[in-house]
């Protein structure tokens, strides 16, 4: 504490507080003068700067409060001391904990006055401040019990976090933890007010499967789906992608206050984690006209009623914009663009507000710029017809790439820029980051094709376009194709496991640009594009005369594109092999780091039983991993883990490595009663020479012999595995004589003991044998030691 700083006096009230050594030590760290007050009586003077009380519902608290003295709870001192905050000031109010320090709360929809007072009291004692309204724009959290109040809409427009009352109750329950913060992101996320809190909605024109899915999501977000005839229904969600109007009888079924909205309202609410304003997503009944939906059932309409309703609707729309003026999650442009009532009404009314609305819609509505279409004359020849088809399919494909990037990738990045992460950065990159290079090269191709078909004559070269872009295609496509399955799997998992991302996809997929196709369906198009181009160029070549200069260019273009596809396929195969190698390596404990090499490729794997006991104990399970130049032999562990610590252990443990160059013979062991899928490997010693007593090295004639019996559930059968080993051996040893590498022999000629214990018992037998051996060795060792001492 700085010299000259006022020393505050703290009265420790109650026997438990006075005996609390940790609390006294915290007060000493903070430089407080401690006055121990085990009991309060009529002689207590209450002259300390503040008092420390362990229970704010105790009689001591009540007695001190009568004298308007400041009271703090033990967590305040403990927190200040633990966080090295020595600037302890005189408390401005009674506070038990700092769990909500920095929060400014506003309340909405708390109808029970006693509950409201209790919530305010708890929040205040946890260090929060309270405001009755949103004046000053410094409210950090709204505690709400409904989703239709003005305060709720104001909180949405200001980006204020909207919480349930459980947030305060749970924070109060954890008040004694001096390091707990109710503002922790995970804790706040857990107690946010659900998007559909107490909202009863009806679904119309959705399939049974869709309705069931939406009902589950509504329930997860605090709402429920009810029948259309339910008297408490507040919103009707219409599948506007399937129907453009609903029967007039529906309007007689529901109350006039019920909002009829598009499906987008549902998914936007889930994605944004607040209830979107129904006015923004009103369903426009194109057959009946919206005015009929809001006309009282028993009332008659006047000649000017339609215009009055639309005028009122415009005012409602403008009020929506007003209340969303500073809304961060949903821009004004987005609101206007999606408010069909507002747009249609503004066309009828010649007012400054209407012109402002129209201008705002035109200037700020984000739209996906599509590739401009060009007007083409009717094809004059078959060659011209195929060229136009090639141009049209290229334009369509380019639009699909733009849709994926501009309707999915860019909005997702905008959400991230606002701190709203629907998926992780890594997941977003895996899904989308291989697409921009494809867009760039196909923009070049489409531009060249457009110029060709506009200025068409039969001598124009189409082949040259693809000759010029072949290298760009070869660079752009392998990264996408190689990781397509991983990207698709990541997309599927995020869609399944991240509700907000799922809602984001649903909203984007309803856009006309997507053509009612899911992102997964759009994602397959790049994989199909090159084969489609090859087919069209082949047809174009057939319709091109030999005398046409483009004939030779088309042949060259086809050859180059076939090389591109071959390169893509080969690159994909290598990538998959590398991925498999890393997956195999991660499943093996103690694998040598040198095994993972760029020149080595994974070929096959099998589960087997060791017959000879060269790798593991005789009869135990072994994993065989074949690579392009070696065999890796591993001990296979049981899948059953005896302790939680064993769950993370790999399934295999490295034992040995056989270089294929050392294998002399692959022996197919004849089927017997005991050995159904057995084979053996005869190998040279890893070292071709052994050293004797002299200095000269001599050839070694030693051989090693491995025999295995493949399990019935192995990934490959015995014949396939032996052939694969033989093929890789021929490549490694640079020989084409694969037949002499393999031979068929009975187990008796190999002197194999066919009475091999079953793999299920072998482990227990081996362990019992080892324990018995250790006991015998220990006994003999003890006897020898005793006899030595006697001598």
Steps between C-alpha positions, in 0.01 A plus 500: 500500500631846407616731785236750593213275395215494749500186714151358510361329806314173447277356769498118491158400638422153634707230663555305174625812320729592789660152492542487121879513451477520121268799523721676757805440280314649199418811705864535600608473133256780418640716782177514700473569870312208651253535786372161620137508620395144602158618615288812454334642810350828615849639567622457141598838356519418123780749432691286245507600134325178400411161642561143384202270557483136390122482463294784356182346642628486857398718796848659499444625145161645596639677808788661310270598215287704742799732550542541119848351510662338194524121515704263284516123478820294546529432121563873439818508712617158379453600136680833537794333676521210251499728197767732650265799490633712786292807413231397746262791538223570745195306374228723357231242580454171677634222280552131571696392193655643183348234274305760298737792531480713185151386398223757451162329507154590378187289564201426278186292542545422873134508602548383860615807694653297782704293255615815324618653828676175593683487165609863528622438856701191400656673197591807707666288768699326225643831383265583211332834436132541417322732255128530445535573126751516215587870539869566455557184292721346770281201589699178458232237571122487478329256738179411317196280551352556154607568142241755387569805719648828379801445728565163332496658154720784626749250643510320165561824311784601736660155507434466875525143633157372605501272802253283688431551871683170565825682428464710815369211713789271398755778550364559851528128572873519414563824688741344752752410227714815508652429155166436328380751240145499371632686192701198386406427138408137559288586803325782312436274200344238724240738643414716200129544441404243233398643162146358517447551874133417574416539129224274370517463124315305235661360185324504163583315175806322638557128451466268798878459520562877482230570757648246740849647453380859554296396803815354659698817431218719631491296820879527540464878470225542758192488274248242394310408185124477540206436275370783285172500691670549839365815664845597632686487168685828441688432173421294191810396303427437133718299263526777241732287289218258435189720479432860400161537672294352780122442505278780628355252751829514692439865582166417656666232715763719663483821701554832325809557720673185376795571272541295181868480408732336251722205595802730498370661822539166679857433387620860545375488861698181564813633332498843671392362840215748539143514373506678166233765452199330332417817303826464307414150378125532440368244254344669198193314383526564129152370424297672770710809565637571845226749587251212527713335760475799729140600431274427801275204428178681585595840362415636157758665279468849361618602153814647650563220751765329289704818470456576873621152593801536273568848636489356852725216389754750369497677834554165674791429268658838565463443873681169456789683333497756778526242775776317306692815420819386671441129483824316440389142421247600235565807287230746400556403141428139587184602683372709211593239242304234686199717588271446204222699669724802526623476143153459347353778708781741415417468132146624564581798718677807370660604828851587618501188720407282205770649277755460778401138545525428128838666477627310802387173351667568167828624645561268795332169426777245455445311178702228335627646172431242235695452182331725242316309231544597139243482228602248237371439152356161418777246431577468132696173507533197728848620596354838594225328700753297708715812555193684634416205724856504630472873571160462671611213725817692587291805593272286716797338670663839561178624661500196729855578613402863561194390695706276730756774563272803522194343661683274747873574535485882507202526744674250727814714498285808576355319802855423615601866458219588745629242748220259414671166432251247364787260423867514588746677271662167417167341406404795281833483319470124445155543345544812286864602447565276198223666293636850410773361264229306313294818466798693361586249226138447392440874480784507247352206305146641504619841381686347208202279406266800516718690256515197269125439481419870454743537209431150375628362174606142426869590502493626860715282725341348810791261553747782553296626798552172687862464387570842655325415828609135538786589737269718712250212521779263600599734784149585622323163507730260693469686836121494471468140377761364744320637803145484365401207723650669807321827415172317446539307826584821689193670350277207599634489857466877548146490359411217738675616817478881483136618510579863412703397195215266402260795523743716299500240221121478505470877462752519216355198320160669475654770279394489131869489399532152652214363291364317807818291514696432816864601534597132489325464165668812362837377624501197269495715183877575483574127507268450201615796291818373331340172378213711362743726312676195354171361369401829338842551343488143365160574340636828364798316346264258325312794343819680394635440150855372462580805289393734783801640692313434824499122438867458593465747788201309637701177487784669687255649749342159567843346546600771746173473694539121521849556639349747747242243618772230519716737705203577728423129549866414568534792738183392675631144534826624651318733737269222616801273550674765710187555706472123551866487605444767764186320621692172525791669677263657754360155582846354582683573823881551487507501120842617370479857366703395193213276388300804388671601178394672177626208288310239701133416445255295700366195310296269726451372854385174658430348841665168571631262767871438549570128448877496562525754782759706312311830537285453811423204721385191312124519434467871575336746261722701270435784256668481159544829310632482145674805359660546160842382624450333837275305733429641848402241764318613815352354811125545501349606829159401626237769433373474857671761716528428872541863601408840352870570445522208255225631272735739323764233433541388137364159404839374377851499646800493267708179515702450180558615145586273205647663190354341187847480353590238767207264426612189311178304474127536572362162605131419467435245777248233403165512676475269801263451788698739718630747240239635259668816363867451577801625309869544574789727406858381465738792542873570494650657806482881476884502487640309200826428682595386848835556662707216641804505719715641223483842340363377168125481449341178377165436329219413736278201427260569784130524418202623699161337472164666571165322482152648548141381487265774375182559697165456330408869546823635350482788252646282220503125438818293497541472121449873445751588772765261364456637147534856624818410690636327188419801280674744733797260531539484120506881486750527788726217377455609136385163372198386301513137620219517754395134454826355638472727801195304625475126569249260658611276788333295777559602860676168576787580261557828678515328841219725624317411817139517385364471855497875546287629791207714399563873507240545774694269734854565385538825685395345832720195443804713417449723800459197729816345351699820553382532862586135568844545344565805714399311817728208413790734419449685826494172698822370345666837548406499869637145548828586331540808713437294816750231404760766420456649843532154663827433315 
